[in-house]
């Protein structure tokens, strides 16, 4: 155990500050490598399968969910061949039956590519998009269902992120996931979340991309400069005892998913030109759901990244024209440069988190009836900690949406902020790598824990 340090403020200076530019330069370079043309080509290819409904045909080579998922797998394999086999491409599936939207026994197949980290390969950040599509009737598996924006845009973003990031090496592992069964009840996410737990994956973040290509809202707004990030405020797996503690110590707006959203918001400000993140303090859109939810349900942090202004005439609609309005999710409704921008945000977030050292673990806080606040955490050992430079303490007023103050404290396991009253602020800790990569901020206690 390293001795605690007691100071009020340290200027960011010396090697740590200089190194931050190295990581920043890489993130700026990576976001610039995302191609709108490649995203367009992938969306066009996915639309070309006619329908990708979960219950559609699987034995055709040109139409249906079977052909679509085999193509996704072949694209991951092609990407892997270009990086010397750096991706492990697998399918993760299970059978579902007796459900409202899957009445008959159906295999739900996810296509997953794993890019193993060099130092901490079991620590995972994931980007997901959905393979499947639907029209008005959720059981209609035969009608044309292009699903250009919902959700070929998100899946094309996943493929493009894999193309860009597979050329790099990272400390932690990145997983690229094409999920199925979303429109039928989030079954692909449930299957992959269960697989992750069964195989000991330490998933720190799931970036679910669902509809990242529409800029023309049904509200009349045309907007290509904002994106929404939805995140749960309280962990779904919180126990009654943890809830009792949270009631007295705070944490209602500091779940790991919420601080993941804050991290993404900050990265957008720093690295994505002309893109502002709207953090939405809600699990998903009002009364609706997405494929990050099954991960949240088992305690895995996750957020939904998507467009700000939706067009409901282009979602879950039969292809038709009524009253002069063209209904249907066709490729003409996708803005490819906007999809590129949101994909770039994912690329930067994945690279930043995969480059960071292990996220702070076992973060604790104390300071009741004192003029100072002390934070403690557990420092990792071994190979996983090789890129660890130190830690950063963060704090903010309790009504502030984003972390506003920070101090770098070095490679320690305990730090005291003198003359900073615990009652007046929320606090957290992030880890810093030797090249300046930073983890998301971890709020103390079970309320903010990203897990072991």
Secondary structure as the mmCIF struct_conf table of DSSP 4:
data_model
#
loop_
_struct_conf.conf_type_id
_struct_conf.id
_struct_conf.beg_label_comp_id
_struct_conf.beg_label_asym_id
_struct_conf.beg_label_seq_id
_struct_conf.end_label_comp_id
_struct_conf.end_label_asym_id
_struct_conf.end_label_seq_id
HELX_LH_PP_P HELX_LH_PP_P1 UNK A 2 UNK A 4
STRN STRN1 UNK A 5 UNK A 7
BEND BEND1 UNK A 8 UNK A 8
HELX_RH_AL_P HELX_RH_AL_P1 UNK A 14 UNK A 31
TURN_TY1_P TURN_TY1_P1 UNK A 32 UNK A 33
HELX_RH_AL_P HELX_RH_AL_P2 UNK A 36 UNK A 47
TURN_TY1_P TURN_TY1_P2 UNK A 48 UNK A 49
BEND BEND2 UNK A 50 UNK A 50
STRN STRN2 UNK A 51 UNK A 51
TURN_TY1_P TURN_TY1_P3 UNK A 54 UNK A 55
BEND BEND3 UNK A 56 UNK A 56
BEND BEND4 UNK A 58 UNK A 59
BEND BEND5 UNK A 61 UNK A 64
HELX_RH_AL_P HELX_RH_AL_P3 UNK A 65 UNK A 82
TURN_TY1_P TURN_TY1_P4 UNK A 83 UNK A 84
BEND BEND6 UNK A 85 UNK A 85
STRN STRN3 UNK A 87 UNK A 96
BEND BEND7 UNK A 98 UNK A 101
BEND BEND8 UNK A 104 UNK A 104
STRN STRN4 UNK A 106 UNK A 115
BEND BEND9 UNK A 118 UNK A 119
STRN STRN5 UNK A 120 UNK A 130
BEND BEND10 UNK A 136 UNK A 137
TURN_TY1_P TURN_TY1_P5 UNK A 138 UNK A 139
BEND BEND11 UNK A 142 UNK A 143
STRN STRN6 UNK A 145 UNK A 145
HELX_RH_PI_P HELX_RH_PI_P1 UNK A 148 UNK A 153
HELX_RH_AL_P HELX_RH_AL_P4 UNK A 154 UNK A 165
TURN_TY1_P TURN_TY1_P6 UNK A 166 UNK A 167
BEND BEND12 UNK A 168 UNK A 168
BEND BEND13 UNK A 171 UNK A 171
STRN STRN7 UNK A 172 UNK A 179
TURN_TY1_P TURN_TY1_P7 UNK A 182 UNK A 185
BEND BEND14 UNK A 186 UNK A 186
HELX_RH_AL_P HELX_RH_AL_P5 UNK A 187 UNK A 198
TURN_TY1_P TURN_TY1_P8 UNK A 199 UNK A 200
STRN STRN8 UNK A 202 UNK A 209
STRN STRN9 UNK A 216 UNK A 216
TURN_TY1_P TURN_TY1_P9 UNK A 218 UNK A 219
BEND BEND15 UNK A 220 UNK A 220
STRN STRN10 UNK A 222 UNK A 222
BEND BEND16 UNK A 224 UNK A 225
STRN STRN11 UNK A 226 UNK A 230
BEND BEND17 UNK A 233 UNK A 234
TURN_TY1_P TURN_TY1_P10 UNK A 236 UNK A 237
HELX_RH_AL_P HELX_RH_AL_P6 UNK A 240 UNK A 249
TURN_TY1_P TURN_TY1_P11 UNK A 252 UNK A 253
HELX_RH_AL_P HELX_RH_AL_P7 UNK A 256 UNK A 271
BEND BEND18 UNK A 272 UNK A 272
TURN_TY1_P TURN_TY1_P12 UNK A 273 UNK A 274
STRN STRN12 UNK A 276 UNK A 280
BEND BEND19 UNK A 281 UNK A 285
TURN_TY1_P TURN_TY1_P13 UNK A 286 UNK A 287
TURN_TY1_P TURN_TY1_P14 UNK A 291 UNK A 292
HELX_RH_AL_P HELX_RH_AL_P8 UNK A 293 UNK A 297
TURN_TY1_P TURN_TY1_P15 UNK A 298 UNK A 299
STRN STRN13 UNK A 302 UNK A 307
BEND BEND20 UNK A 308 UNK A 309
HELX_RH_3T_P HELX_RH_3T_P1 UNK A 312 UNK A 314
BEND BEND21 UNK A 315 UNK A 316
BEND BEND22 UNK A 319 UNK A 319
STRN STRN14 UNK A 320 UNK A 322
TURN_TY1_P TURN_TY1_P16 UNK A 323 UNK A 324
STRN STRN15 UNK A 325 UNK A 327
BEND BEND23 UNK A 328 UNK A 328
HELX_RH_3T_P HELX_RH_3T_P2 UNK A 331 UNK A 333
HELX_RH_AL_P HELX_RH_AL_P9 UNK A 336 UNK A 355
BEND BEND24 UNK A 356 UNK A 356
HELX_LH_PP_P HELX_LH_PP_P2 UNK A 358 UNK A 360
STRN STRN16 UNK A 361 UNK A 366
TURN_TY1_P TURN_TY1_P17 UNK A 368 UNK A 369
BEND BEND25 UNK A 370 UNK A 372
STRN STRN17 UNK A 373 UNK A 378
HELX_LH_PP_P HELX_LH_PP_P3 UNK A 379 UNK A 380
BEND BEND26 UNK A 382 UNK A 382
HELX_RH_3T_P HELX_RH_3T_P3 UNK A 383 UNK A 385
TURN_TY1_P TURN_TY1_P18 UNK A 386 UNK A 387
STRN STRN18 UNK A 388 UNK A 397
TURN_TY1_P TURN_TY1_P19 UNK A 398 UNK A 399
BEND BEND27 UNK A 401 UNK A 402
STRN STRN19 UNK A 405 UNK A 410
BEND BEND28 UNK A 411 UNK A 411
BEND BEND29 UNK A 413 UNK A 413
STRN STRN20 UNK A 414 UNK A 417
TURN_TY1_P TURN_TY1_P20 UNK A 418 UNK A 419
HELX_RH_3T_P HELX_RH_3T_P4 UNK A 422 UNK A 424
STRN STRN21 UNK A 425 UNK A 433
TURN_TY1_P TURN_TY1_P21 UNK A 434 UNK A 435
BEND BEND30 UNK A 436 UNK A 436
STRN STRN22 UNK A 438 UNK A 438
HELX_LH_PP_P HELX_LH_PP_P4 UNK A 439 UNK A 441
STRN STRN23 UNK A 442 UNK A 443
BEND BEND31 UNK A 444 UNK A 445
HELX_RH_3T_P HELX_RH_3T_P5 UNK A 446 UNK A 448
#
